[in-house]
Amino acid sequence: MRSRLAMVLAAALAAVSVSIVVSRLTPAGSAPRPAAVATLSPSPASYLGVYEPAALRSYAQILEFGRAAGREPDLAGYFSGWPEQFKIAFARTARAHGAAVLVQLDPTDASIAGIAAGAYDDYLRSFADAVARFGYPVVIGFGHEMNATWYPWGYGHVPASTFVAAWRHLVAVFRRQGAGNVTWLWTIQADEPGTGPIRSWWPGPQYVTWVGIDGYYYRPEDTFAGVFAATISRVRSFTSKPILLSETAVGPEAGQSAKIHDLFRGMAADRTLGLVWFDISQHDGIYHQDWRIEDSPAAQYAFEQGVREYLRAAGQEHIG
C-alpha cells in the first residue's frame, strides 16, 4: 500500500551494501532436490497475522501485539529487500511461538524481465535453499500489489506478462531446490481507482497456493463491502484458491474502534483465511495513520473482541 513506500525506499538503500552475487554450492544444472514438504491448513477465519516495524530485531513487538489482541499471531510478517537472504533465525523464533513467517519479496532494485530470464537465479537458489533447510511452513509473496501503480514492479511500470513470467520462474526455481514448504501468496491490491485488471497478473493455479488481498480503511465511509468485497468477487470468478487479507488495518480517521468489528465480520462472512494487521504507527496524512491497536484502548478492545468472536483456532500444518 502507499503507507509502505517510505519503508521500501529505506530497504532499497540498505540493500545497496549487499552483494548481488550469491555463491552457490551446487551447479545450476543439478537435478531437483528432494522436497521439504510442509503445508498450512486452508481453514477459513483461522489466521491472525501481523507486521511490526522492528520484528526482525526483536520478537517483543509481536508478543506485545499478541497480548493486545488476546492471541499470539499465527503469521509473523516481514518485507524482504532484494537481495536479502531468508531470515532463518526470525523464522525459528516465530516457529517457537507457534507462527509461520510471511515473507514479501520486494524486487525494488531488480529487473523483473531479468528475474524471468534467470539473471538472479543464484540469489533465488540461495534463498530457496535456506527456506528448504528450515523445513517448516513459510508463506512467500513476490512483488505484492503489482496491480497498483506505486511500486516499480507494478501497473504502468512493467507489463503484466513480464511479471507473470517472473513469478512462474521464481516458483520453479524454489521447487527445483526442494522448497516444498512454501505457501505461495499471490498478493494484489484491493481494486480502487487507478489499479489494473487483476486477472492480467494471474500466473495460474499451479503457481499459487493462496491469494492475498491488501486493503485499508482510510476514511469514515470505508467498509468491508467497499474495500474488499468487489475484489474478492473478481478473484473468485477465476480461481477457488483460499483468500487471505494479507495486509490491512483501520485508521483513526476511519473510526478505528467501530470499524474493526466490521473488518472482522466481513473477513469471516466472506470465508477468507483471516487477516494480517499492519501494526505500525505513521503520522503523515490519510494514507499514513497510526495503525497500531496498542495506541488506543478502544481499538485494542474492539480488536480483542473481533478475534474472540470471529477467529477460530489456528489452522493445523502438515509436515511430511
Secondary structure in CASP SS format (residue, H / E / C, confidence):
PFRMAT SS
TARGET T0000
AUTHOR 0000-0000-0000
METHOD secondary structure of the structure
MODEL  1
M C 1.00
R H 1.00
S H 1.00
R H 1.00
L H 1.00
A H 1.00
M H 1.00
V H 1.00
L H 1.00
A H 1.00
A H 1.00
A H 1.00
L H 1.00
A H 1.00
A H 1.00
V C 1.00
S C 1.00
V C 1.00
S C 1.00
I C 1.00
V C 1.00
V C 1.00
S C 1.00
R C 1.00
L C 1.00
T C 1.00
P C 1.00
A C 1.00
G C 1.00
S C 1.00
A C 1.00
P C 1.00
R C 1.00
P C 1.00
A C 1.00
A C 1.00
V C 1.00
A E 1.00
T E 1.00
L E 1.00
S C 1.00
P C 1.00
S C 1.00
P C 1.00
A C 1.00
S C 1.00
Y E 1.00
L E 1.00
G E 1.00
V E 1.00
Y E 1.00
E C 1.00
P C 1.00
A C 1.00
A C 1.00
L C 1.00
R C 1.00
S C 1.00
Y C 1.00
A H 1.00
Q H 1.00
I H 1.00
L H 1.00
E H 1.00
F H 1.00
G H 1.00
R H 1.00
A H 1.00
A H 1.00
G C 1.00
R C 1.00
E C 1.00
P C 1.00
D C 1.00
L E 1.00
A E 1.00
G E 1.00
Y E 1.00
F E 1.00
S E 1.00
G E 1.00
W C 1.00
P C 1.00
E C 1.00
Q C 1.00
F C 1.00
K C 1.00
I H 1.00
A H 1.00
F H 1.00
A H 1.00
R H 1.00
T H 1.00
A H 1.00
R H 1.00
A H 1.00
H C 1.00
G C 1.00
A C 1.00
A E 1.00
V E 1.00
L E 1.00
V E 1.00
Q E 1.00
L E 1.00
D E 1.00
P C 1.00
T C 1.00
D C 1.00
A C 1.00
S C 1.00
I H 1.00
A H 1.00
G H 1.00
I H 1.00
A H 1.00
A H 1.00
G C 1.00
A C 1.00
Y C 1.00
D H 1.00
D H 1.00
Y H 1.00
L H 1.00
R H 1.00
S H 1.00
F H 1.00
A H 1.00
D H 1.00
A H 1.00
V H 1.00
A H 1.00
R H 1.00
F H 1.00
G C 1.00
Y C 1.00
P C 1.00
V E 1.00
V E 1.00
I E 1.00
G E 1.00
F E 1.00
G C 1.00
H C 1.00
E C 1.00
M C 1.00
N C 1.00
A C 1.00
T C 1.00
W C 1.00
Y C 1.00
P C 1.00
W C 1.00
G C 1.00
Y C 1.00
G C 1.00
H C 1.00
V C 1.00
P C 1.00
A H 1.00
S H 1.00
T H 1.00
F H 1.00
V H 1.00
A H 1.00
A H 1.00
W H 1.00
R H 1.00
H H 1.00
L H 1.00
V H 1.00
A H 1.00
V H 1.00
F H 1.00
R H 1.00
R H 1.00
Q C 1.00
G C 1.00
A C 1.00
G C 1.00
N C 1.00
V E 1.00
T E 1.00
W E 1.00
L E 1.00
W E 1.00
T E 1.00
I E 1.00
Q E 1.00
A C 1.00
D C 1.00
E C 1.00
P C 1.00
G C 1.00
T C 1.00
G C 1.00
P C 1.00
I H 1.00
R H 1.00
S H 1.00
W H 1.00
W C 1.00
P C 1.00
G C 1.00
P H 1.00
Q H 1.00
Y H 1.00
V C 1.00
T C 1.00
W E 1.00
V E 1.00
G E 1.00
I E 1.00
D E 1.00
G E 1.00
Y E 1.00
Y E 1.00
Y C 1.00
R C 1.00
P C 1.00
E C 1.00
D C 1.00
T C 1.00
F H 1.00
A H 1.00
G H 1.00
V H 1.00
F H 1.00
A H 1.00
A H 1.00
T H 1.00
I H 1.00
S H 1.00
R H 1.00
V H 1.00
R H 1.00
S C 1.00
F C 1.00
T C 1.00
S C 1.00
K C 1.00
P C 1.00
I E 1.00
L E 1.00
L E 1.00
S E 1.00
E E 1.00
T E 1.00
A E 1.00
V E 1.00
G C 1.00
P H 1.00
E H 1.00
A H 1.00
G C 1.00
Q H 1.00
S H 1.00
A H 1.00
K H 1.00
I H 1.00
H H 1.00
D H 1.00
L H 1.00
F H 1.00
R H 1.00
G H 1.00
M H 1.00
A H 1.00
A H 1.00
D C 1.00
R C 1.00
T C 1.00
L C 1.00
G E 1.00
L E 1.00
V E 1.00
W E 1.00
F E 1.00
D C 1.00
I C 1.00
S E 1.00
Q C 1.00
H C 1.00
D C 1.00
G C 1.00
I C 1.00
Y C 1.00
H C 1.00
Q C 1.00
D E 1.00
W C 1.00
R C 1.00
I C 1.00
E C 1.00
D C 1.00
S C 1.00
P H 1.00
A H 1.00
A H 1.00
Q H 1.00
Y H 1.00
A H 1.00
F H 1.00
E H 1.00
Q H 1.00
G H 1.00
V H 1.00
R H 1.00
E H 1.00
Y H 1.00
L C 1.00
R C 1.00
A C 1.00
A C 1.00
G C 1.00
Q C 1.00
E E 1.00
H E 1.00
I E 1.00
G C 1.00
END
